[in-house]
Structures are given as structure tokens and as C-alpha cells.
Amino acid sequence: MAMPGQLAAQQPGTVRPPHRRFIEPVAAPQETSVAGAFRPARVSGIHDVRAFGAKGDGKTLDTPAINKAIEAAASEGGGTVRLAAGTYLCYSIHLKSNIVLYLERGATILAAESPAGGGQGYDSPEPGPEPQYQDYGHSHWHNALIWGVGLENVSILGPGMIWGKGLQRSVGRNPHPEGLGDKAISLKNCHNVTLRDFSILEGGHFGILATGVDNFTIDNLIIDTNRDGMDIDCCRNVRVSNTTVNSPWDDGICLKSSYALGYARSTEDLTLTNCMVTGSYELGTVINGTFKRWPPNSHHPHTGRIKCGTESNGGFKNITISNCVFDNCQGFALETVDGALLEDISITNITMRDIVNLPIFLRLGARMRGPAGAPVGKLRRVNISNIVVDRTASRYASILTGIPGHEIEDVRLSEIYVLHEGGGTRSDASIVVPEKAKGYPEPTMFGTMPAYGFYIRHVKGFEMSHIELKYLKEDQRPPFVLDQVEAADFVRIKAQHERGIPMFALSAVKDFNVYLTRSLPDTHLENVVHKNL
């Protein structure tokens, strides 16, 4: 089946698709039918879907044949379900324990269009906890192109593609009609799961939704999608590596800890490394290697970021993020606003280019979307180092803010270079930033900031060292604004600022220290009501 125009480079005789690392399975022997045609034979441990009636022509609905092949493999205790080159039109595919779903090069699982007016199509969303504490899409798993619940030892492998052409991408908190699907891959309460080497194009609301999945590996994927690339929700012992996500309209790699399981469970023990996130490219052009940027006047938010939140009932613990690239998208967001811990986070070796709002956003809030009685959470012990940012938007500054009576604690930032667009005015510098304690957490929630570099409020135990800030256009705002901060140390800071504009604007600050900083003497201030340095 022909791909859309933006995927023309994948067709024979045009641009070769990007190289993908993969391991081909041993080819199944062939049997000759009476008519002399060839068909794949059953081999011990390998179940070719064409032997179960799949056509792979992009027109015939192949879901029954694929599900039969999976059932047959599961009945034998497990095995590999093989999809040879072809386009397999499908509704919901049901994964089973001890199964490898292998997509050979040239194989595409194509999500069928949802039936008009509802009715038969994708599986119905299963009963579960009411979605009052999270969006509807987070509360159901069966209404997906490929799904599995309560499984173990499951893999989707191979250099093929999952194309969610018929999936829904805009789903709010209300149920949608029967027969619609909104996720490419959804997994719930599974363990020992591996996703490797394939691509996802147009993944619906979620390219991957994994909830309560432990011992989980995601490696060498390309996700080129119209909402979230992947949501890793309430999962433990997770490894995400060597993956590219282009998600112009939503988050690229999103860690969550919702209440979708019916109880609060943290996302913890997670490593994320060697990944690229972007919101910059037209759909399909990352997969086919042409990397065509959206026109400058196109209307989409260039989201594409790495985020913890906004669902944060269970919290986030023991997470490392390293060696990643951000391109023309939003920056990091670490958010806990529903009464949980966000702690022991290490972020290092990151490059960012053309950040559409701000590079670093840490938010402790009190939205409290969850069962009544939960206390306000904590955000603490975060180390961020070795960050290079080439251009960030003129209105904004990196933000670290708690709320009155609930401070962010023990944050270390080091070896950071930020090139800012600049252009802020003296009027901008006088802005009083609202608290918005119960607001939905977004980096842009406070609007234009009174600093161009860092705005730091309700923070206790803060250290910055070896930081350099510059701007392209004259900016009348100070590089740093601190409000209600305690125990703040600044060491070896270089920050461009105009004559008459302070480097630091301090309000209600205790135990403030600056050392080895250009244009300022070493300074210790025990208790400051208002002061500019």
C-alpha cells in the first residue's frame, strides 16, 4: 500500500530509508502448494502470519489471522510471530505472554480507519477506575492497535513499522464512541517487556502507553507522531535508549505516575540515554530520513520534550537522563503537583537548540488531582549538569518554583551554558509572578518572566556553579531573580547584563553566597528583604 506523500522516500527507487540496526531471524523454509505457488511453512517456534491467512496487501483486514498466529504460539508455550514484508491492515492485535512479534524489514502494521458512527472496529475500552484523576486515554488499554494486559516475557522487535493511520489523536476526559482506537501500543501490569528496532508513524494519542510495566526495555526506535511519543506511567526498572521522537504537538518522552491503576504507584529506577527529542519536522520525514522542517508559519507548539508529569500521584524516584539532544522543542519539565515525591534525579550531558520557551522547569505545586487527603508532595535532590543551550525564547527564563510553605529542596546546577534571544524590557523586569499553586503545570503558566536566565522561588538548598548566560539582543532584565530562597550558593558565574541592570535581584532571601564571580566581589548575605547585586 502506498505511503502518503511525505513518505515517498521509502518507496523503491527513491531515497533509501535510514540505516537501522537489526537482526534478521532465520528464514522459514517454504512449502510448494499444489498450484505451484510458495507459502510459508510452520517451523518450530516461528509462526508466519501468512500461514494463518494474512494477506499483507493493505486492503484485507488481517487482524484475525495475526491474532490466530499469536494464539497458536501461546498455546505452544511461546514463540515468534513473524510478519514478512507487506502491509497488514488491522484493528486490535492481542499480545500474549512469551511471544515475540517480529516485523521484518518492509513489514507495516497499518491501523485501519475507525468505522463511521462507531460499532465494530478496535476493542472497546475495558471497565476500570473512573478517569477523574487522569485523562480518558490514560484510563484504558484495550482500545489500541496492539495491546497486552497482565503479561510477561513479551517483545515487539524488528525493523518494520507500525503506522497508526486510523487512530484518534485528540481524546479528552470523556469517553469516545465504540470502535475507535487511540493508541499504537498499550501495555498494563506487564513485566519483562522489550520494544526494539521498529518505527511508529502517527501513533494516535500515545505511540506507546505503558502503565505498571516493570523490567521494561525500549531501544533503537524512531517515533514520528502527532501526539505523545511514549508515556511511561507507574513503571519500574526501565531502560530507554538510542531512540528518536518527533512529536510536534505533544511530549516526546513523558514519565508519569497517574492513578490509572486504581492506586498511587511511582515511576522509579529508570535510565534514559542517547535519545533525541524534537518538535521540528513534518510527520514521516524523520522516519524516511529527509528531516523536512515545518514551515515557519505552521501552527503547532513544537512540544517534543522530556518530562516528568503532569500526572504525578505516585511520584518519580531514582532517575537518570543522559546524552540527549533537544531540537526545536520545549526543554526539561520536572513536575509534581498531585501530592507525591519527585526525588533523586540526575540529568547530564544534554544539548538543546532552538528551545521554544525555556530549558529547565522544576515545579512543586498543589493541583492535587487525586483522592482527597493527600499532602502536598516534595521535589528534592536534583542534579543537572553539562547542559548547552543554543537559543531560548525571549519572554522566558528557566524556572524553579515551589509554593508558599512547600519549598523545592537540594538542587545542584553546574556546567551550564545558555544563549538567550534577549529583548526583555525594564517593564518585564518589574513583573510580579503569580503563585498559581493549583494551576496546571506548564513552563509557560506564568507568562513573561522578570529574569532572562533563572527565576528561583520557594527553594531551599540551591547551588549553581560554572554557569554562563549570554543574550543576542539587549535585555533589561537581571540574569537571576531569587524570591523566598534559603541557602543559595553561586560559584563561578558569568552572566551578561546591561549597565545599570543588576546580576541578582533578591527578595526575602536567607544565607545567600556568591564566590569567584566576574563583576561581583565574594559576598555573603545572611538575611535580605530586598537587594540588587
N, C-alpha and C positions, 0 to 999 in steps of 0.2 A: 504494500500500500504506500502511495507516495506521501512523503512528509510535507508539511507546509513550506511556504516559500523560504522562511528563514532557515530551514534545514536542508536546503538544496545541496549544500556542500557534502552531505552524507551520501548522496546518490552516486552511483558508479559514473566514472568519467569526469568528476569534478574534484573539489578539494578533498584530500584524504583526511578522514577523521583523526583527531589527536591520538597519539600512541597511548595505549592503556596496558598496564602490566596485568597479565592474566596467565592462568594455567589451563590448557585445554584438557578436558577429560579424555580418557581412552575412547576412541570411536567405537560405537556399537557395530557388530557385524550386520550384514544385510541378508535378507532372505528374498528369493525371487518368487513372485506370485505366479499363478497360472498364466496370467496375461503377459508375463514377462517384465512387469514393472518392478521397481525396487521399493521395499518398505522397511523401516527399521525393525529389528527384532528385539525381543525382550532378552536382556542379559542380566545375570545375577547382580542385584544391587543397582541396576540402571533401568529406569522406566522412561522410555521415549513417549512423549505425549501423542505423537502421531500414531503410535500403535494402539492408542485408545480412541482414535477418531478425530484428533485435532487436524485442522486443515492448514492453519498458518497463512491464510490468504488475505487476512484483513477484512473479510466480509462475513465469513461464517463465525457464529458465536462458538468459541472454543472452550468456554468455561466448564461445561460438563465433562469434556474429555480430560482437561487438566486436573480437575478435582478427582476424577476416577483414577488417574495415574498416581496422585498423591495418596488416595485411599489404598491403592494396591501396594504401594511402597510401605505405608504404615502398617498394613496387615502382615507384612513380612518382617516387621521389627525395625524398618527404616531403609533408607536408600536414597539414591539420586533421581530426581525427576528432571529429565532433560528436555529443553526446548531448543531445537535446532533453528537455523536461520529461517526467518519468516515473521509475519505479523499476526499475533494471536489476539483476536477481538474478545474481550472478556468483561463479565461483571465480577462478582466477588469470588476470589480464589481463597480456599480454606487451607491454611498451613496445618501440619501435624507434627508431633514430636518425632525426632530422629530423622528428619527429612532435610535434604539439600535440594533447593530449587535452583537449577543451573541454567543460566541464559547464555547460550553460545553467541559468539560474535555474529551480528546480523539478526539476532532474535529480539523482537519487540513485543512486550505485553501492552496492548492498546486498550485503554479504558473506554468501554462503549458509552455512547451518549445515553444519558438518563432518559427513561421513557417519558413521553409527554403526558402531563397530568398525573404523574405518579404511577403506581402499580408495580408489576414485576420488573425487576432490574437488580440493583445492588441489594444486598441483605438489609433487612430492617435493623435500625438501631436497637440494641438489646436493652431491657429494663436495667436500671441502675440507680445510683444516687441522683437525687434531683440536682440539676445543674445550677443551683442558686449560688454556688461558691466558685464556679468556673464557667467558661463559655460552653455552649452546647457541643461544639466539636470535640472538646476535651472529655466529655462525659460518656462517649460511645465509641465502640471499636469495630463492630460488625459491618457498619455501613462504609466499607472501604474496598478498594480494588484487591488488596491482598491483606488478610488478617489472620491473627492467631491469638488465642487466649489460653492461659494455663499450660503452656508448652515448655518442653526442654529440648536442648540439642537441635536447634533449628538454624539453617543458614540459607541466605539468598546470595548466590555467587555468580561470577561470570561477567564477560564484557558486553553483555546485551543492554537493552534499555527497557525502562518502564515509562510509558507515555500516558499520563493521566488526562488525556484529551477530553473525556466525557465527565470528569469530576467537577464538583461545585467548588468554587474558590471563596465565596462570600457567605459565611454562616454566622449568624448572631447567636443570641442566647435562647432563641425559640426553636422548637422542632421544625424540621423541613419535611416536605411530602415524602411518602413511602417511595422506595425505589431509587432515591438519589444517593450517590456516594460522594464523600468529601475528603478522602484521604487516599494516598497511594499505598502506603504500608502502615498498618496499625498493629501494635503488639501490647498485650496486657498480661501482667503476672507471669512472665516467662523467665527462663534462665538458660544460660549457655547459648547465646544467640550471636551470630556473625552475619554482617552485611558487608560485602566486599566486591569491588571492581566494576559495578554496573553504574548506569546513569539513570537519573529521573528527570523527565521533562514534564512541566506543568503538573505538579503534584497535588493540586487541589488546595484545600485549607492547610494540609500538612503533607509534605513529601514523606516524612517519617514521623509517626506519633508512637512513642514508646513510653508506657506507663507501668511502673513496677517491674521493670526488666533488669535483672541482675546478671553479672558476668556477660557483659554486652560489648561487642567489638564492632565499630564502624570504620572501614578503611578503604581508601582509594575510590571514593565515589565522586561523581560530578552531578550536582543537583542544580537544575536550571528551571526556576519555578516562579509561580505567580502568587504565592503566599509564603508561609513559613517553610524553610528548608527542612529542618528537623527540630522536633521538640522532645527533649529527654526529661521525663517527668517522673519523679519519685523512684529513680533508678540508682543502683549501687554497683560499684566496681565496673566502671565504663571506660572504654578507650576509644577516642575519636581521633583519627589521624589521616593525613595525606588526602584531605577532602576539599573540594571546591564547591562553594554555594553561591549562586547568583539569584538573589531574591529581592528584586526592586521594590515590591510592595509590602514586605514584612520582614521578620527576623530571619537571619541566615541560620545560625546555630543557637538554639534557645534552650537553656536549662530552666526547668520549672519544678515546683513541688506543690502541686494542687491538692485539692480534697477529693479528686475524682475516684479514688479507691474506696471512699467512704470513711477514711481516716487520714490523719496527717502523717506523711512519710517523707523523710528527707531525700534529696539527691546528694550523694556523697561518694568519696573515693573515685574521683573522675579525673582523667587526664585528657587534654585536648591539645594536639600538637600538629605542626606542619600543615596548617589549613589556610585557605583563602576565603574571605567573605567579601561580597560586593553587591551593590545595587545598581550597577553601571551599565549593564549590557542587555540588548534586546533578547527576548527569550529564544533559546535554541542556539544562539551564536557562541556561547561558551562550550556547549557540547560539541558543536561542529568545528570549533577552533578558529572561527572568523572574528570573534570578540568585537561585534559591532555595537558601538555605544548608542544609547538613546539620544535622539535629537535634543538640543538644549532646551527647547520649549515644551518637552514632553511632561505630562502631569503624573508624576509618581514620586513617592517620598525617598527613594534611594535608601531604603532601610538597611537591609543586608548585614546586620551586625552580629556580634556575640553578646548574649545577655543572660543574666540570672534574674528571673522574674517574668511577667508580673505576678503570676501565680506563685504564692510563697507561703503556703500553710505549713509545710513540713520543713522548709529551710534548706540550706546548702552548706556542706561541710567538706573540708579536705579536698580541695580542687586546685589543679594546676593547669595553666594555659600558657603555651609557649610557642615561639617560632611561627607566628601567624601574620598574615597580610590582610589589611583592610583597604579596599579600593573604592572610592566614591560612594561612601555609605556613612551610616552613623558609627559611633565609637562603642566602647565598652559600656554596659549598663549592669551594675550590681544593685539589686533592689530587694529589700524585704519590708513588706508593708502589711502583712497579714498575721503577724504575731509569732514569727519563727526566727531561728538563729541563721545568720549568714556569717560564717567564720572560717578562718584558716584557708585563705585564698592566696595563691601565688600566681602572678602574671608577669611574664618576662619575654624579652626578645620579640618585640612587635613593631612592625612598620605600618603607618597609616598615611594614605594620600587622599586629599580632597574630601575631608570629613565634612558632612553636610550640616552638622550642628556642633557637637563638642566631643572631644576624645574620651573623657573619663567622667562617668556619672555614678556616684555612690549615694544611695537614698535609703534611709531608715524612716519609714512613715507609719501611719496608723489608719490605713484604709479599713483593715480588719474584716475583709470579706471571708468569713468562716464562722464556725459555731461560736455562739456567744460565750464570753468569759475568758477568752484567751488574752494573755497580757501582750503589751507591745513587745516586739522582738528585739534582737540585738544584731548589730553589724560590727564585727570586730576582727582584728588580726588579719589585715590585708596588706600584702606586699606587692608593689607594682614597680617594675624596673626595666631599664633598657628599652625605652619607647622613643620612636622617631615619628613625628607628625609633620607632614608637609601640607600645610594649609588646613585651617579650620575656620568655620563661618564667623563673620564679623560680629553678629549680635551676642554670641555666647562665650562662656568660659567653662572650663571643667568645673564640675560641681561635686562637692562632698557635703551633704547636709543631713543631719538628723532632725529631730523636733524638740520643742522645749521639754526638758526633763528626761530625754532619751537621746544620749549622745552616741555618735559613731566613735569607736574606741580603737586605738592602737593601729594606726595606718602609717605605712612607710612608702614613700615615693622617691625613687632615685634614678639617676642617669636618664633624664627625660629632656628631649628637645622638641619644642613646639614652634612652628611658623604659623602665625595667625594672620588672617586677612587684614585685621585692624579696621579703623574707621569709626571707632566709638567716639561719642561726644561727651562734653562736660555734663550735659543733661543726663546722659546714660549713667555717668559715674555717681549721680545723686539718687538713683533708683533705690527704693526700699523694697527688698524682695519679700513677697508674702510667704507665710509658712505653708499653707495648703497641706496640713497634716494628714487629712483624709483623702487627698486627691489621688487620682490615677497616676502612677509614677511614670513619667516620661522626661527625658532630658530637656525638652522644650517647655515644660509645665510652668516655669517661672518667667518666661519671656526673655527680653533683653537683660543682660547681667551688668552689674556695676563694675566688674573687673573684666579684663580681657584674657587673663591667664587662668587663675583659680579663684573660685568663690568657696569659702570654707566656713561652715556654720554648725553649731552644736556638735563639736568634735572634741574629744579628749584623748591626748596622747597621739601627737601628729608629728611626723618628721619628713622633711624634704631635703635631699642633698643632690648636688651636681645637677642642677636644673638650669636650662637656658630657654628663655622666651624671647621671640622676636615678632615683629609685625611688618606687613608690606605697606600699609598706609598709616599715616599718623593716627594715633589713638589717644584720646584724652582721659582714658580710664587707667587706674593703677593696675599693675600686673596681679596683685594679690589683695583680696578683701577677706578679712577674718572677723567673724561676728560670733560672740559667745563660744570662744575656744579656750581650752585649757591645756597647758603643757605642749607648746608648739616650738619645734626646733627647725631652723633653716640654716643649711650649711652649703657654702659654695654655690650661691645663686647668681645668675646673670639674667637680668630682665630689662629689656629695652623700655624706657619710659621718657616722656617728653619733659622738658624743663618746666618745673613748677608742679609736676604731677608726682605724687608720692609712689614709692615702690610698694609700700604696705599701708593699707587703711585698716586700722584696728578699732574694734568696738567690743567692750566687755570681754577683754582677753586677759587671762592669767598665765603667768610663767611663760613669757614669750622670749625666744632667744634667736639671735642672728649671729653667725660666725663666718669669717672668711668670704664675705660677700662684697662684690665690687660696688663701689659708691656709698657703702654704709660701714661705719665702724662696728666692731663687735659690740653687741647690745644685749642686755638682759633687762626685761621689764617684768616686775612682779605682779602688778595689778594695773590694768589700763581701762579707763572708762571710754575715752575716745582719743586717738592719737594717730597721726600720719608720720611715716618714716620715709 
